[in-house]
Amino acid sequence: MYQEIDQGNMFNAIWEFPDNLSDAIELSNNISLLNDYNNINNIVVAGMGGSAIGGDVVSILEKCNINCPFIVSRGYELPNWINERTLVICSSYSGNTEETLAAFEDGLSKKAQVIGITTGGELELKLKAQDKDVVLIPTGLQPRAALAFSFVPMIKILEKISI
């Protein structure tokens, strides 16, 4: 009967969250960044829906450890104060979220240091075309159920760049 109510199988997604956390930690421990991220004064996570929630979780879990402004931007444009000392983390599970793709372009135009977290799509192609780092996460989940793969890599990225 619950299958009629839970057509997206969120029960199973919630049940598998501990396994996703373990997998996300293993994936994140293997992140290798090609670019240097120097002199970061602020951090912006660009995303929508489930992909942006990872940024919200990081801002709560790491608020005592991050010593610079950290915001989540949900929309087509990034704040006007973005510059070369800003780290923009573009998060799109599908890699095709139009707001995140627009924010990526906006970050580049403002000379921000940009990195992405995605399963692929246009975001992966655009990041690679600009020689930007991309963290590839597993496909096959509902974006809102991919929370572990959204926030754990962000935390590991910040750790690797000494923020």
SVG drawing of the C-alpha trace seen along z (x, -y; Angstrom):
<svg xmlns="http://www.w3.org/2000/svg" viewBox="-2 -44 49 46">
<polyline fill="none" stroke="black" stroke-width="0.4" points="0.0,0.0 2.8,-2.5 4.1,-2.2 0.9,-4.0 1.7,-6.8 5.5,-6.8 5.8,-6.6 9.2,-8.2 10.4,-5.6 11.6,-8.1 11.3,-5.5 14.1,-3.5 16.2,-6.7 15.9,-7.6 16.7,-4.0 19.9,-4.1 21.1,-7.4 23.7,-5.9 25.1,-3.8 25.2,-7.0 27.1,-8.8 29.7,-6.1 30.0,-6.1 30.2,-9.9 33.0,-9.9 34.9,-7.3 34.4,-9.3 35.4,-12.5 38.5,-11.1 39.7,-10.5 39.0,-14.0 42.1,-15.3 42.1,-19.0 44.0,-20.1 43.7,-23.8 45.0,-25.9 42.5,-27.8 44.3,-30.7 43.3,-33.8 39.6,-32.8 37.7,-35.5 34.2,-34.2 32.3,-31.1 29.1,-30.9 27.3,-27.6 25.3,-28.0 22.4,-25.5 18.7,-24.8 16.5,-22.4 18.1,-19.3 21.5,-20.4 21.5,-23.6 20.5,-21.8 24.1,-20.5 25.3,-24.1 22.7,-24.7 23.9,-21.6 27.6,-22.7 26.8,-26.2 25.2,-24.7 27.6,-21.8 30.8,-23.9 29.8,-27.3 32.4,-27.2 35.1,-26.0 34.6,-28.4 36.2,-31.8 34.8,-33.6 31.3,-34.4 29.5,-31.4 26.2,-31.7 23.9,-29.6 22.7,-31.4 19.6,-30.0 19.1,-31.7 20.6,-32.7 23.0,-35.4 25.5,-35.5 25.9,-38.5 27.6,-41.5 30.5,-41.3 31.8,-38.1 35.4,-38.5 38.7,-36.6 38.9,-35.9 35.5,-34.1 35.1,-30.3 32.0,-29.4 30.9,-25.8 28.4,-25.0 26.2,-22.1 23.8,-20.5 22.9,-16.8 21.8,-16.5 24.4,-18.9 21.7,-20.6 20.0,-22.9 19.7,-26.2 20.1,-28.4 23.3,-26.7 24.7,-26.8 23.9,-30.6 25.5,-31.1 28.6,-29.2 28.9,-31.6 28.3,-34.6 31.1,-33.3 33.5,-33.1 32.6,-36.6 33.3,-37.9 36.7,-36.1 35.7,-33.8 37.5,-30.5 34.9,-28.0 34.5,-24.3 31.6,-21.9 29.8,-18.9 27.6,-17.0 26.8,-13.6 27.7,-15.0 25.6,-16.9 26.4,-20.4 28.0,-21.5 30.7,-18.8 31.3,-19.7 31.6,-23.5 33.8,-22.9 36.2,-20.7 36.2,-23.1 37.4,-25.8 40.0,-23.5 38.0,-23.8 37.8,-21.0 34.7,-18.8 33.7,-16.3 31.6,-13.6 29.0,-11.9 26.9,-8.8 23.9,-8.9 20.7,-7.0 19.3,-8.8 16.6,-11.4 18.4,-14.8 16.8,-15.4 17.9,-12.0 21.5,-12.6 22.1,-14.8 25.2,-12.9 26.8,-13.3 26.0,-17.0 27.4,-18.1 30.2,-15.6 32.3,-16.5 31.8,-20.2 33.2,-19.7 36.2,-17.7 36.9,-20.4 37.0,-23.1 39.3,-20.9 41.6,-20.3 41.9,-24.0 42.5,-24.7 39.3,-26.7"/>
</svg>
